[in-house]
Amino acid sequence: MNIKGPDFLNSNPQMIQKRYEGFLKTPYLWKGNTVYDLHQLEISTEIHKINIDIDEKLRLGKYVERLVTIELESHKNISFIAENIQIQDNKTTLGELDCLLLIDGEPVHLEIIFKFYLYDPSVGTTEIEHFIGPNRKDSLKEKLTKLKNKQLPLLYHPITEKYLTQFKLNRNQIRQQVYFKAQLFVPFDNQKIKLKTLNNDCIIGFYINETQLQQFENCKFYIPNKKEWLVVPHQNVNWILFDAFVKKAKLYFEQQFSPLCWIKFKNGELKKAFLIWW
C-alpha cells in the first residue's frame, strides 16, 4: 500500500492550476532582509489561468521551481538568463545556481525555496530554531545557514566565473536575492502563537499527534499527495470518515512519516493539518 497518497501518471490541467494558485497564495516567510540579512525578492502576482504541462515525476522542490518560473515569466520587467546552472570542478559538482535573471535590466542571482515547517517549542531557544520539518529531518535554521554559507557564496567561487563569462556577466554586478515562501503549522493546543521575526501570515494550519486524534471523531479527512500540499483545501475531494482515517494513520505512525491532511469540521470549515508520528 502506498501511504504517501496517490500520484497521477499524467498531468491534470485543473490540478496544476490549483497547485499554482496555492503556491501564489503562500506568503513570503519574511519581509525585506530581516532574517540572516537574506534579501527577499518580493513581487505581487495576480492569479491567472495557466496552460502548461509539468512533469509529475519532479520532486516537490523542482516542481515549485517550475511554478516560480511561470510566475516570473508573467512579469514584463523580468527575463531569464539561465536556470539550474550546475557548477562543476572537473567531475565534482560544487552546487547549483537556481536562477540568473534580469530584473529591470539588472542581473540577479535568485535562490528559490518553498518549505513546510512545524513549530516545536522544545527545539532550540529562538523562533527560527523552533521550526522543523514534519519528520524532524530538517529545520529552518539549517536551511537558512546553508543558504547564507553555501548556496549564495557559490556565485563567488573561482570556478563559477567561467560559467558567468558565458553569459557575459560580472559577478560583482550581480545582486543576490532569495525567493523563500513557507507554510507554517503550530501545535493544535497552542494556535495563538504570534511570531516576531517571521511572517505570521505564513501560519496556515496546525499539527496533531496520535493522542489528540479522538478530538476529531466528528470530522472528515483527506490525505493529499505531496504536490497537493500546495493546494488550498476545497470541498471537491474524496473525504473519508474518522474510523477509516484512524486506520490509515496507524500506517503512517508505523513508518514514521508525517502526512499533511485536510480536515473538514461539522460546520463545513476546512483546515490543513499535519499528523505527526513523533
C-alpha positions as protocol buffer text, in pm:
chain_id: "A"
residue {
  index: 1
  type: MET
  ca { x: 0 y: 0 z: 0 }
}
residue {
  index: 2
  type: ASN
  ca { x: 129 y: 345 z: -93 }
}
residue {
  index: 3
  type: ILE
  ca { x: 64 y: 550 z: 219 }
}
residue {
  index: 4
  type: LYS
  ca { x: 203 y: 871 z: 75 }
}
residue {
  index: 5
  type: GLY
  ca { x: -109 y: 934 z: -131 }
}
residue {
  index: 6
  type: PRO
  ca { x: -196 y: 884 z: -498 }
}
residue {
  index: 7
  type: ASP
  ca { x: 22 y: 1016 z: -777 }
}
residue {
  index: 8
  type: PHE
  ca { x: -110 y: 1079 z: -1123 }
}
residue {
  index: 9
  type: LEU
  ca { x: 68 y: 943 z: -1427 }
}
residue {
  index: 10
  type: ASN
  ca { x: -47 y: 1230 z: -1647 }
}
residue {
  index: 11
  type: SER
  ca { x: -66 y: 1599 z: -1580 }
}
residue {
  index: 12
  type: ASN
  ca { x: -412 y: 1723 z: -1487 }
}
residue {
  index: 13
  type: PRO
  ca { x: -463 y: 2085 z: -1602 }
}
residue {
  index: 14
  type: GLN
  ca { x: -714 y: 2162 z: -1326 }
}
residue {
  index: 15
  type: MET
  ca { x: -485 y: 2020 z: -1059 }
}
residue {
  index: 16
  type: ILE
  ca { x: -184 y: 2213 z: -1193 }
}
residue {
  index: 17
  type: GLN
  ca { x: -397 y: 2528 z: -1177 }
}
residue {
  index: 18
  type: LYS
  ca { x: -495 y: 2461 z: -813 }
}
residue {
  index: 19
  type: ARG
  ca { x: -132 y: 2393 z: -719 }
}
residue {
  index: 20
  type: TYR
  ca { x: -25 y: 2716 z: -888 }
}
residue {
  index: 21
  type: GLU
  ca { x: -294 y: 2915 z: -707 }
}
residue {
  index: 22
  type: GLY
  ca { x: -200 y: 2762 z: -370 }
}
residue {
  index: 23
  type: PHE
  ca { x: 167 y: 2835 z: -438 }
}
residue {
  index: 24
  type: LEU
  ca { x: 92 y: 3200 z: -525 }
}
residue {
  index: 25
  type: LYS
  ca { x: -122 y: 3245 z: -213 }
}
residue {
  index: 26
  type: THR
  ca { x: 159 y: 3119 z: 12 }
}
residue {
  index: 27
  type: PRO
  ca { x: 325 y: 3425 z: 170 }
}
residue {
  index: 28
  type: TYR
  ca { x: 695 y: 3509 z: 184 }
}
residue {
  index: 29
  type: LEU
  ca { x: 848 y: 3385 z: 509 }
}
residue {
  index: 30
  type: TRP
  ca { x: 978 y: 3730 z: 599 }
}
residue {
  index: 31
  type: LYS
  ca { x: 992 y: 4083 z: 466 }
}
residue {
  index: 32
  type: GLY
  ca { x: 1296 y: 4258 z: 321 }
}
residue {
  index: 33
  type: ASN
  ca { x: 1625 y: 4134 z: 467 }
}
residue {
  index: 34
  type: THR
  ca { x: 1520 y: 4091 z: 831 }
}
residue {
  index: 35
  type: VAL
  ca { x: 1634 y: 3725 z: 852 }
}
residue {
  index: 36
  type: TYR
  ca { x: 2006 y: 3646 z: 825 }
}
residue {
  index: 37
  type: ASP
  ca { x: 2037 y: 3954 z: 600 }
}
residue {
  index: 38
  type: LEU
  ca { x: 1889 y: 3746 z: 316 }
}
residue {
  index: 39
  type: HIS
  ca { x: 1709 y: 3975 z: 73 }
}
residue {
  index: 40
  type: GLN
  ca { x: 1365 y: 3857 z: -36 }
}
residue {
  index: 41
  type: LEU
  ca { x: 1252 y: 3908 z: -393 }
}
residue {
  index: 42
  type: GLU
  ca { x: 901 y: 4027 z: -319 }
}
residue {
  index: 43
  type: ILE
  ca { x: 673 y: 4057 z: -620 }
}
residue {
  index: 44
  type: SER
  ca { x: 298 y: 4080 z: -647 }
}
residue {
  index: 45
  type: THR
  ca { x: 136 y: 3847 z: -897 }
}
residue {
  index: 46
  type: GLU
  ca { x: -231 y: 3825 z: -983 }
}
residue {
  index: 47
  type: ILE
  ca { x: -361 y: 3471 z: -1012 }
}
residue {
  index: 48
  type: HIS
  ca { x: -411 y: 3393 z: -1376 }
}
residue {
  index: 49
  type: LYS
  ca { x: -507 y: 3083 z: -1567 }
}
residue {
  index: 50
  type: ILE
  ca { x: -209 y: 2881 z: -1683 }
}
residue {
  index: 51
  type: ASN
  ca { x: -198 y: 2623 z: -1957 }
}
residue {
  index: 52
  type: ILE
  ca { x: 121 y: 2426 z: -1918 }
}
residue {
  index: 53
  type: ASP
  ca { x: 233 y: 2067 z: -1862 }
}
residue {
  index: 54
  type: ILE
  ca { x: 462 y: 1995 z: -1568 }
}
residue {
  index: 55
  type: ASP
  ca { x: 636 y: 1662 z: -1527 }
}
residue {
  index: 56
  type: GLU
  ca { x: 459 y: 1473 z: -1246 }
}
residue {
  index: 57
  type: LYS
  ca { x: 781 y: 1286 z: -1169 }
}
residue {
  index: 58
  type: LEU
  ca { x: 951 y: 1601 z: -1043 }
}
residue {
  index: 59
  type: ARG
  ca { x: 1003 y: 1612 z: -667 }
}
residue {
  index: 60
  type: LEU
  ca { x: 817 y: 1893 z: -493 }
}
residue {
  index: 61
  type: GLY
  ca { x: 1114 y: 2134 z: -478 }
}
residue {
  index: 62
  type: LYS
  ca { x: 1177 y: 2113 z: -853 }
}
residue {
  index: 63
  type: TYR
  ca { x: 804 y: 2130 z: -920 }
}
residue {
  index: 64
  type: VAL
  ca { x: 783 y: 2458 z: -727 }
}
residue {
  index: 65
  type: GLU
  ca { x: 1078 y: 2593 z: -927 }
}
residue {
  index: 66
  type: ARG
  ca { x: 869 y: 2540 z: -1241 }
}
residue {
  index: 67
  type: LEU
  ca { x: 581 y: 2733 z: -1082 }
}
residue {
  index: 68
  type: VAL
  ca { x: 819 y: 3017 z: -988 }
}
residue {
  index: 69
  type: THR
  ca { x: 936 y: 3028 z: -1350 }
}
residue {
  index: 70
  type: ILE
  ca { x: 576 y: 3056 z: -1468 }
}
residue {
  index: 71
  type: GLU
  ca { x: 514 y: 3338 z: -1221 }
}
residue {
  index: 72
  type: LEU
  ca { x: 829 y: 3533 z: -1304 }
}
residue {
  index: 73
  type: GLU
  ca { x: 775 y: 3499 z: -1679 }
}
residue {
  index: 74
  type: SER
  ca { x: 439 y: 3675 z: -1636 }
}
residue {
  index: 75
  type: HIS
  ca { x: 625 y: 3994 z: -1533 }
}
residue {
  index: 76
  type: LYS
  ca { x: 737 y: 4206 z: -1827 }
}
residue {
  index: 77
  type: ASN
  ca { x: 1031 y: 4354 z: -1636 }
}
residue {
  index: 78
  type: ILE
  ca { x: 1180 y: 4010 z: -1563 }
}
residue {
  index: 79
  type: SER
  ca { x: 1366 y: 3789 z: -1810 }
}
residue {
  index: 80
  type: PHE
  ca { x: 1561 y: 3468 z: -1762 }
}
residue {
  index: 81
  type: ILE
  ca { x: 1930 y: 3433 z: -1840 }
}
residue {
  index: 82
  type: ALA
  ca { x: 1967 y: 3073 z: -1718 }
}
residue {
  index: 83
  type: GLU
  ca { x: 1819 y: 2822 z: -1472 }
}
residue {
  index: 84
  type: ASN
  ca { x: 1960 y: 2534 z: -1269 }
}
residue {
  index: 85
  type: ILE
  ca { x: 2325 y: 2603 z: -1351 }
}
residue {
  index: 86
  type: GLN
  ca { x: 2537 y: 2312 z: -1229 }
}
residue {
  index: 87
  type: ILE
  ca { x: 2878 y: 2436 z: -1114 }
}
residue {
  index: 88
  type: GLN
  ca { x: 3135 y: 2163 z: -1167 }
}
residue {
  index: 89
  type: ASP
  ca { x: 3504 y: 2139 z: -1093 }
}
residue {
  index: 90
  type: ASN
  ca { x: 3617 y: 1861 z: -1328 }
}
residue {
  index: 91
  type: LYS
  ca { x: 3383 y: 1576 z: -1226 }
}
residue {
  index: 92
  type: THR
  ca { x: 3293 y: 1722 z: -886 }
}
residue {
  index: 93
  type: THR
  ca { x: 2965 y: 1914 z: -859 }
}
residue {
  index: 94
  type: LEU
  ca { x: 3014 y: 2212 z: -627 }
}
residue {
  index: 95
  type: GLY
  ca { x: 2650 y: 2311 z: -630 }
}
residue {
  index: 96
  type: GLU
  ca { x: 2381 y: 2476 z: -837 }
}
residue {
  index: 97
  type: LEU
  ca { x: 2264 y: 2830 z: -903 }
}
residue {
  index: 98
  type: ASP
  ca { x: 1885 y: 2822 z: -920 }
}
residue {
  index: 99
  type: CYS
  ca { x: 1830 y: 3125 z: -1144 }
}
residue {
  index: 100
  type: LEU
  ca { x: 2011 y: 3406 z: -1316 }
}
residue {
  index: 101
  type: LEU
  ca { x: 1765 y: 3681 z: -1408 }
}
residue {
  index: 102
  type: LEU
  ca { x: 1744 y: 4029 z: -1543 }
}
residue {
  index: 103
  type: ILE
  ca { x: 1509 y: 4245 z: -1337 }
}
residue {
  index: 104
  type: ASP
  ca { x: 1463 y: 4591 z: -1483 }
}
residue {
  index: 105
  type: GLY
  ca { x: 1776 y: 4519 z: -1681 }
}
residue {
  index: 106
  type: GLU
  ca { x: 1990 y: 4439 z: -1376 }
}
residue {
  index: 107
  type: PRO
  ca { x: 2134 y: 4088 z: -1320 }
}
residue {
  index: 108
  type: VAL
  ca { x: 2009 y: 3892 z: -1017 }
}
residue {
  index: 109
  type: HIS
  ca { x: 2113 y: 3556 z: -874 }
}
residue {
  index: 110
  type: LEU
  ca { x: 1797 y: 3408 z: -721 }
}
residue {
  index: 111
  type: GLU
  ca { x: 1769 y: 3105 z: -493 }
}
residue {
  index: 112
  type: ILE
  ca { x: 1421 y: 2951 z: -464 }
}
residue {
  index: 113
  type: ILE
  ca { x: 1287 y: 2783 z: -151 }
}
residue {
  index: 114
  type: PHE
  ca { x: 939 y: 2659 z: -62 }
}
residue {
  index: 115
  type: LYS
  ca { x: 903 y: 2478 z: 269 }
}
residue {
  index: 116
  type: PHE
  ca { x: 662 y: 2331 z: 522 }
}
residue {
  index: 117
  type: TYR
  ca { x: 770 y: 2378 z: 883 }
}
residue {
  index: 118
  type: LEU
  ca { x: 621 y: 2290 z: 1221 }
}
residue {
  index: 119
  type: TYR
  ca { x: 668 y: 2500 z: 1534 }
}
residue {
  index: 120
  type: ASP
  ca { x: 815 y: 2285 z: 1811 }
}
residue {
  index: 121
  type: PRO
  ca { x: 896 y: 2496 z: 2120 }
}
residue {
  index: 122
  type: SER
  ca { x: 1108 y: 2211 z: 2262 }
}
residue {
  index: 123
  type: VAL
  ca { x: 1365 y: 2255 z: 1982 }
}
residue {
  index: 124
  type: GLY
  ca { x: 1618 y: 2536 z: 2026 }
}
residue {
  index: 125
  type: THR
  ca { x: 1568 y: 2865 z: 2205 }
}
residue {
  index: 126
  type: THR
  ca { x: 1476 y: 3110 z: 1927 }
}
residue {
  index: 127
  type: GLU
  ca { x: 1176 y: 3148 z: 1698 }
}
residue {
  index: 128
  type: ILE
  ca { x: 1374 y: 3034 z: 1395 }
}
residue {
  index: 129
  type: GLU
  ca { x: 1520 y: 2733 z: 1579 }
}
residue {
  index: 130
  type: HIS
  ca { x: 1170 y: 2620 z: 1681 }
}
residue {
  index: 131
  type: PHE
  ca { x: 1068 y: 2549 z: 1319 }
}
residue {
  index: 132
  type: ILE
  ca { x: 1147 y: 2198 z: 1197 }
}
residue {
  index: 133
  type: GLY
  ca { x: 1043 y: 1969 z: 912 }
}
residue {
  index: 134
  type: PRO
  ca { x: 736 y: 1744 z: 956 }
}
residue {
  index: 135
  type: ASN
  ca { x: 957 y: 1437 z: 1003 }
}
residue {
  index: 136
  type: ARG
  ca { x: 1219 y: 1617 z: 1214 }
}
residue {
  index: 137
  type: LYS
  ca { x: 1483 y: 1555 z: 948 }
}
residue {
  index: 138
  type: ASP
  ca { x: 1547 y: 1920 z: 866 }
}
residue {
  index: 139
  type: SER
  ca { x: 1496 y: 2263 z: 1013 }
}
residue {
  index: 140
  type: LEU
  ca { x: 1456 y: 2626 z: 914 }
}
residue {
  index: 141
  type: LYS
  ca { x: 1783 y: 2717 z: 1084 }
}
residue {
  index: 142
  type: GLU
  ca { x: 1971 y: 2452 z: 881 }
}
residue {
  index: 143
  type: LYS
  ca { x: 1820 y: 2580 z: 557 }
}
residue {
  index: 144
  type: LEU
  ca { x: 1897 y: 2945 z: 631 }
}
residue {
  index: 145
  type: THR
  ca { x: 2255 y: 2857 z: 730 }
}
residue {
  index: 146
  type: LYS
  ca { x: 2304 y: 2660 z: 408 }
}
residue {
  index: 147
  type: LEU
  ca { x: 2169 y: 2949 z: 203 }
}
residue {
  index: 148
  type: LYS
  ca { x: 2391 y: 3203 z: 378 }
}
residue {
  index: 149
  type: ASN
  ca { x: 2712 y: 2999 z: 392 }
}
residue {
  index: 150
  type: LYS
  ca { x: 2699 y: 2772 z: 86 }
}
residue {
  index: 151
  type: GLN
  ca { x: 2435 y: 2840 z: -179 }
}
residue {
  index: 152
  type: LEU
  ca { x: 2473 y: 3217 z: -217 }
}
residue {
  index: 153
  type: PRO
  ca { x: 2857 y: 3221 z: -183 }
}
residue {
  index: 154
  type: LEU
  ca { x: 2876 y: 2974 z: -473 }
}
residue {
  index: 155
  type: LEU
  ca { x: 2834 y: 3273 z: -704 }
}
residue {
  index: 156
  type: TYR
  ca { x: 3179 y: 3396 z: -593 }
}
residue {
  index: 157
  type: HIS
  ca { x: 3361 y: 3064 z: -623 }
}
residue {
  index: 158
  type: PRO
  ca { x: 3652 y: 3090 z: -872 }
}
residue {
  index: 159
  type: ILE
  ca { x: 3510 y: 2801 z: -1080 }
}
residue {
  index: 160
  type: THR
  ca { x: 3178 y: 2985 z: -1119 }
}
residue {
  index: 161
  type: GLU
  ca { x: 3343 y: 3272 z: -1304 }
}
residue {
  index: 162
  type: LYS
  ca { x: 3382 y: 3074 z: -1626 }
}
residue {
  index: 163
  type: TYR
  ca { x: 3008 y: 2999 z: -1624 }
}
residue {
  index: 164
  type: LEU
  ca { x: 2923 y: 3365 z: -1576 }
}
residue {
  index: 165
  type: THR
  ca { x: 3157 y: 3460 z: -1858 }
}
residue {
  index: 166
  type: GLN
  ca { x: 2940 y: 3251 z: -2094 }
}
residue {
  index: 167
  type: PHE
  ca { x: 2651 y: 3483 z: -2013 }
}
residue {
  index: 168
  type: LYS
  ca { x: 2870 y: 3796 z: -2026 }
}
residue {
  index: 169
  type: LEU
  ca { x: 2809 y: 3863 z: -1657 }
}
residue {
  index: 170
  type: ASN
  ca { x: 3036 y: 4023 z: -1399 }
}
residue {
  index: 171
  type: ARG
  ca { x: 2968 y: 3865 z: -1061 }
}
residue {
  index: 172
  type: ASN
  ca { x: 3044 y: 4192 z: -884 }
}
residue {
  index: 173
  type: GLN
  ca { x: 2747 y: 4346 z: -1062 }
}
residue {
  index: 174
  type: ILE
  ca { x: 2503 y: 4066 z: -976 }
}
residue {
  index: 175
  type: ARG
  ca { x: 2253 y: 4127 z: -697 }
}
residue {
  index: 176
  type: GLN
  ca { x: 2167 y: 3825 z: -481 }
}
residue {
  index: 177
  type: GLN
  ca { x: 1816 y: 3758 z: -358 }
}
residue {
  index: 178
  type: VAL
  ca { x: 1607 y: 3471 z: -229 }
}
residue {
  index: 179
  type: TYR
  ca { x: 1251 y: 3368 z: -304 }
}
residue {
  index: 180
  type: PHE
  ca { x: 1158 y: 3199 z: 24 }
}
residue {
  index: 181
  type: LYS
  ca { x: 796 y: 3102 z: 81 }
}
residue {
  index: 182
  type: ALA
  ca { x: 670 y: 2872 z: 353 }
}
residue {
  index: 183
  type: GLN
  ca { x: 358 y: 2725 z: 509 }
}
residue {
  index: 184
  type: LEU
  ca { x: 387 y: 2708 z: 886 }
}
residue {
  index: 185
  type: PHE
  ca { x: 199 y: 2486 z: 1132 }
}
residue {
  index: 186
  type: VAL
  ca { x: 163 y: 2537 z: 1506 }
}
residue {
  index: 187
  type: PRO
  ca { x: 62 y: 2292 z: 1783 }
}
residue {
  index: 188
  type: PHE
  ca { x: -313 y: 2224 z: 1790 }
}
residue {
  index: 189
  type: ASP
  ca { x: -326 y: 2313 z: 2159 }
}
residue {
  index: 190
  type: ASN
  ca { x: -133 y: 2638 z: 2112 }
}
residue {
  index: 191
  type: GLN
  ca { x: -270 y: 2807 z: 1799 }
}
residue {
  index: 192
  type: LYS
  ca { x: -242 y: 3163 z: 1933 }
}
residue {
  index: 193
  type: ILE
  ca { x: 135 y: 3177 z: 1877 }
}
residue {
  index: 194
  type: LYS
  ca { x: 243 y: 3517 z: 1745 }
}
residue {
  index: 195
  type: LEU
  ca { x: 568 y: 3536 z: 1550 }
}
residue {
  index: 196
  type: LYS
  ca { x: 806 y: 3827 z: 1600 }
}
residue {
  index: 197
  type: THR
  ca { x: 1067 y: 3759 z: 1331 }
}
residue {
  index: 198
  type: LEU
  ca { x: 881 y: 3560 z: 1067 }
}
residue {
  index: 199
  type: ASN
  ca { x: 561 y: 3641 z: 879 }
}
residue {
  index: 200
  type: ASN
  ca { x: 251 y: 3549 z: 1083 }
}
residue {
  index: 201
  type: ASP
  ca { x: 52 y: 3516 z: 759 }
}
residue {
  index: 202
  type: CYS
  ca { x: 254 y: 3201 z: 687 }
}
residue {
  index: 203
  type: ILE
  ca { x: 77 y: 3017 z: 971 }
}
residue {
  index: 204
  type: ILE
  ca { x: -194 y: 2830 z: 781 }
}
residue {
  index: 205
  type: GLY
  ca { x: -267 y: 2528 z: 999 }
}
residue {
  index: 206
  type: PHE
  ca { x: -183 y: 2313 z: 1300 }
}
residue {
  index: 207
  type: TYR
  ca { x: -41 y: 1970 z: 1377 }
}
residue {
  index: 208
  type: ILE
  ca { x: -176 y: 1686 z: 1588 }
}
residue {
  index: 209
  type: ASN
  ca { x: -41 y: 1361 z: 1730 }
}
residue {
  index: 210
  type: GLU
  ca { x: -198 y: 1021 z: 1793 }
}
residue {
  index: 211
  type: THR
  ca { x: -325 y: 1109 z: 2140 }
}
residue {
  index: 212
  type: GLN
  ca { x: -520 y: 1408 z: 2001 }
}
residue {
  index: 213
  type: LEU
  ca { x: -698 y: 1219 z: 1724 }
}
residue {
  index: 214
  type: GLN
  ca { x: -1013 y: 1145 z: 1923 }
}
residue {
  index: 215
  type: GLN
  ca { x: -1094 y: 1517 z: 1934 }
}
residue {
  index: 216
  type: PHE
  ca { x: -1168 y: 1496 z: 1560 }
}
residue {
  index: 217
  type: GLU
  ca { x: -1408 y: 1198 z: 1561 }
}
residue {
  index: 218
  type: ASN
  ca { x: -1686 y: 1409 z: 1405 }
}
residue {
  index: 219
  type: CYS
  ca { x: -1466 y: 1534 z: 1123 }
}
residue {
  index: 220
  type: LYS
  ca { x: -1394 y: 1409 z: 773 }
}
residue {
  index: 221
  type: PHE
  ca { x: -1045 y: 1378 z: 627 }
}
residue {
  index: 222
  type: TYR
  ca { x: -849 y: 1385 z: 304 }
}
residue {
  index: 223
  type: ILE
  ca { x: -482 y: 1290 z: 264 }
}
residue {
  index: 224
  type: PRO
  ca { x: -338 y: 1465 z: -44 }
}
residue {
  index: 225
  type: ASN
  ca { x: -31 y: 1354 z: -233 }
}
residue {
  index: 226
  type: LYS
  ca { x: 277 y: 1565 z: -176 }
}
residue {
  index: 227
  type: LYS
  ca { x: 232 y: 1803 z: -470 }
}
residue {
  index: 228
  type: GLU
  ca { x: -121 y: 1868 z: -346 }
}
residue {
  index: 229
  type: TRP
  ca { x: 31 y: 2001 z: -25 }
}
residue {
  index: 230
  type: LEU
  ca { x: 45 y: 2328 z: -220 }
}
residue {
  index: 231
  type: VAL
  ca { x: -331 y: 2337 z: -273 }
}
residue {
  index: 232
  type: VAL
  ca { x: -578 y: 2543 z: -70 }
}
residue {
  index: 233
  type: PRO
  ca { x: -828 y: 2291 z: 76 }
}
residue {
  index: 234
  type: HIS
  ca { x: -1156 y: 2267 z: -111 }
}
residue {
  index: 235
  type: GLN
  ca { x: -1471 y: 2055 z: -89 }
}
residue {
  index: 236
  type: ASN
  ca { x: -1436 y: 1859 z: -412 }
}
residue {
  index: 237
  type: VAL
  ca { x: -1228 y: 1561 z: -291 }
}
residue {
  index: 238
  type: ASN
  ca { x: -1299 y: 1209 z: -167 }
}
residue {
  index: 239
  type: TRP
  ca { x: -1341 y: 1266 z: 205 }
}
residue {
  index: 240
  type: ILE
  ca { x: -1307 y: 972 z: 445 }
}
residue {
  index: 241
  type: LEU
  ca { x: -1467 y: 923 z: 786 }
}
residue {
  index: 242
  type: PHE
  ca { x: -1284 y: 917 z: 1117 }
}
residue {
  index: 243
  type: ASP
  ca { x: -1258 y: 537 z: 1156 }
}
residue {
  index: 244
  type: ALA
  ca { x: -1106 y: 496 z: 808 }
}
residue {
  index: 245
  type: PHE
  ca { x: -865 y: 782 z: 879 }
}
residue {
  index: 246
  type: VAL
  ca { x: -750 y: 622 z: 1206 }
}
residue {
  index: 247
  type: LYS
  ca { x: -664 y: 301 z: 1019 }
}
residue {
  index: 248
  type: LYS
  ca { x: -457 y: 496 z: 767 }
}
residue {
  index: 249
  type: ALA
  ca { x: -297 y: 694 z: 1049 }
}
residue {
  index: 250
  type: LYS
  ca { x: -162 y: 376 z: 1206 }
}
residue {
  index: 251
  type: LEU
  ca { x: 31 y: 301 z: 885 }
}
residue {
  index: 252
  type: TYR
  ca { x: 190 y: 644 z: 896 }
}
residue {
  index: 253
  type: PHE
  ca { x: 284 y: 604 z: 1262 }
}
residue {
  index: 254
  type: GLU
  ca { x: 445 y: 266 z: 1190 }
}
residue {
  index: 255
  type: GLN
  ca { x: 652 y: 409 z: 905 }
}
residue {
  index: 256
  type: GLN
  ca { x: 737 y: 729 z: 1095 }
}
residue {
  index: 257
  type: PHE
  ca { x: 601 y: 956 z: 824 }
}
residue {
  index: 258
  type: SER
  ca { x: 404 y: 1275 z: 897 }
}
residue {
  index: 259
  type: PRO
  ca { x: 141 y: 1334 z: 626 }
}
residue {
  index: 260
  type: LEU
  ca { x: -38 y: 1657 z: 551 }
}
residue {
  index: 261
  type: CYS
  ca { x: -415 y: 1621 z: 588 }
}
residue {
  index: 262
  type: TRP
  ca { x: -721 y: 1827 z: 516 }
}
residue {
  index: 263
  type: ILE
  ca { x: -977 y: 1824 z: 795 }
}
residue {
  index: 264
  type: LYS
  ca { x: -1342 y: 1905 z: 734 }
}
residue {
  index: 265
  type: PHE
  ca { x: -1527 y: 2009 z: 1051 }
}
residue {
  index: 266
  type: LYS
  ca { x: -1902 y: 1961 z: 1106 }
}
residue {
  index: 267
  type: ASN
  ca { x: -1963 y: 2331 z: 1038 }
}
residue {
  index: 268
  type: GLY
  ca { x: -1800 y: 2293 z: 695 }
}
residue {
  index: 269
  type: GLU
  ca { x: -1474 y: 2465 z: 790 }
}
residue {
  index: 270
  type: LEU
  ca { x: -1167 y: 2324 z: 613 }
}
residue {
  index: 271
  type: LYS
  ca { x: -823 y: 2317 z: 771 }
}
residue {
  index: 272
  type: LYS
  ca { x: -475 y: 2197 z: 680 }
}
residue {
  index: 273
  type: ALA
  ca { x: -303 y: 1989 z: 946 }
}
residue {
  index: 274
  type: PHE
  ca { x: -2 y: 1763 z: 981 }
}
residue {
  index: 275
  type: LEU
  ca { x: -48 y: 1430 z: 1154 }
}
residue {
  index: 276
  type: ILE
  ca { x: 281 y: 1374 z: 1333 }
}
residue {
  index: 277
  type: TRP
  ca { x: 426 y: 1039 z: 1440 }
}
residue {
  index: 278
  type: TRP
  ca { x: 669 y: 1181 z: 1697 }
}
